[in-house]
């Protein structure tokens, strides 16, 4: 299949996972505790994918400049999360008093849309380099899409919005993902720029956003799930390259 068409189809799938995550929080009867496992599994899989697959390909494509672009991607997200976006965590938000001002919920939505935009960039950039890289990046991104939609909808509910308007925030995350896919598709000749920046963003989301959430959980169970995520990435890598 054409890599651009495949990227668009998988971008739509990733966007749908954002929307599904938002639906979880507005439907009270759905079990939410399992989302913690998605956070832990996604953290390990994403971190391994970024460091073992995305960064080496970035260096191959752009050399030393690629390394600088990886750092740039990391710092861009760091900047937005610590200047524009107030502190938030992945999971259900119950401290409604912290989100009563509309600018706080808007800034959180904006910050998460930056994440999801680069998710789309990463998916398309991966497929432009190789089918394997595209699929492994898609899987890494898909694993944290449901918790992402869950989180943004939860924050909107805590800020006092209705269920419908809160859920719509997860739709906007999905739209940002697709926008990233289409942006990289249009600028396909800039893949040596897009992939390393997306790698830096992926490292930040995995190491600075998701891993701290795992560390908040008592006991070792969640920590072990991170290792399962890492092992799953290596198992897929070995399976593909043995064929």
Residue pairs with C-beta under 8 A, 6 or more apart in sequence:
3 124
3 127
3 128
3 131
3 134
4 124
4 127
4 185
4 188
6 127
6 134
7 123
7 124
7 127
7 128
7 134
7 181
7 184
7 185
8 178
8 181
8 182
8 185
10 123
10 134
10 138
11 120
11 123
11 124
11 177
11 178
11 180
11 181
11 182
12 178
13 138
13 142
14 119
14 120
14 123
14 138
14 141
14 142
14 145
14 174
14 177
15 145
15 173
15 174
15 175
15 177
15 178
16 174
17 142
17 145
17 146
17 149
17 174
18 116
18 145
18 146
18 148
18 149
18 170
18 171
18 173
18 174
18 177
19 149
19 167
19 170
19 171
19 174
20 146
20 149
21 35
21 145
21 146
21 147
21 148
21 149
21 150
21 151
21 153
21 170
22 149
22 150
22 152
22 153
22 166
22 167
22 169
22 170
22 171
22 173
23 30
23 149
23 167
23 170
24 30
24 32
24 35
24 146
24 149
24 150
25 32
25 92
25 150
25 153
25 154
25 157
25 166
25 167
26 153
26 157
26 163
26 166
26 167
32 92
32 150
35 91
35 146
35 147
35 150
36 91
36 213
36 217
36 222
37 222
37 225
38 143
38 144
38 146
38 147
39 90
39 91
39 144
39 147
39 210
39 213
39 214
39 222
40 210
40 214
40 217
40 222
40 223
40 225
40 226
40 229
41 143
41 225
41 226
41 228
41 229
41 232
42 140
42 143
42 144
42 147
42 206
42 210
42 229
43 144
43 206
43 207
43 210
43 211
43 213
43 214
43 226
43 229
44 225
44 226
44 227
44 228
44 229
44 230
44 231
44 232
44 233
45 139
45 140
45 143
45 229
45 230
45 232
45 233
46 140
46 141
46 143
46 144
46 202
46 205
46 206
46 210
46 229
47 203
47 206
47 207
47 211
47 229
47 230
48 229
48 230
48 233
48 234
49 136
49 137
49 139
49 140
49 202
49 233
50 140
50 199
50 202
50 203
50 206
51 203
52 233
52 234
52 237
53 133
53 136
53 137
53 233
53 237
54 122
54 126
54 133
54 137
54 195
54 196
54 198
54 199
54 202
55 70
55 196
55 199
55 203
57 129
57 133
57 195
58 66
58 67
58 69
58 70
58 192
58 195
58 196
58 199
59 66
59 67
59 196
60 66
61 129
61 191
61 192
61 195
61 196
62 69
62 192
62 193
62 196
66 192
66 196
67 196
69 193
69 196
69 197
69 200
70 196
70 197
70 199
70 200
70 203
71 200
72 197
72 200
73 118
73 196
73 197
73 198
73 199
73 200
73 201
73 202
73 203
73 204
74 200
74 201
74 203
74 204
75 200
76 114
76 197
76 200
76 201
77 114
77 115
77 118
77 200
77 201
77 204
77 205
77 208
78 204
78 208
80 110
80 111
80 114
81 111
81 208
81 209
84 107
84 110
84 111
85 107
85 108
85 110
85 111
86 98
86 104
86 107
86 108
88 108
88 151
88 155
89 151
89 212
89 213
89 216
90 147
90 148
90 150
90 151
90 209
90 210
90 213
91 147
91 150
91 151
91 154
91 213
92 150
92 151
92 154
93 99
93 151
93 154
93 155
93 157
93 158
94 158
95 158
96 158
96 159
96 160
98 104
98 158
99 105
99 108
99 155
99 158
99 159
99 160
100 159
100 160
102 159
104 159
105 155
105 156
105 159
105 161
108 152
108 155
109 152
109 155
109 156
109 169
109 172
109 173
112 148
112 151
112 152
112 173
113 172
113 173
113 176
114 176
115 148
115 201
115 205
116 148
116 173
116 174
116 176
116 177
116 180
117 176
117 177
117 179
117 180
117 183
118 180
118 197
118 198
118 201
118 202
119 141
119 145
119 177
119 180
119 198
120 176
120 177
120 178
120 179
120 180
120 181
120 182
120 183
120 184
121 180
121 181
121 183
121 184
121 194
121 197
121 198
122 137
122 141
122 180
122 194
122 195
122 198
122 199
122 201
122 202
123 134
123 137
123 138
123 141
123 180
123 181
123 184
124 134
124 180
124 181
124 184
124 185
124 188
124 194
125 137
125 184
125 191
125 194
125 195
125 198
126 133
126 134
126 135
126 136
126 137
126 138
126 195
127 133
127 134
128 134
128 184
128 188
128 191
129 191
129 195
132 240
136 233
136 236
136 237
137 202
139 236
140 202
140 233
141 202
143 229
144 205
144 210
145 177
148 170
148 173
149 170
149 173
149 174
150 170
152 169
152 170
152 173
153 166
153 167
153 169
153 170
154 166
155 169
156 165
156 166
156 169
157 163
157 166
184 190
184 191
184 194
187 194
211 226
214 222
214 223
214 225
214 226
215 223
217 223
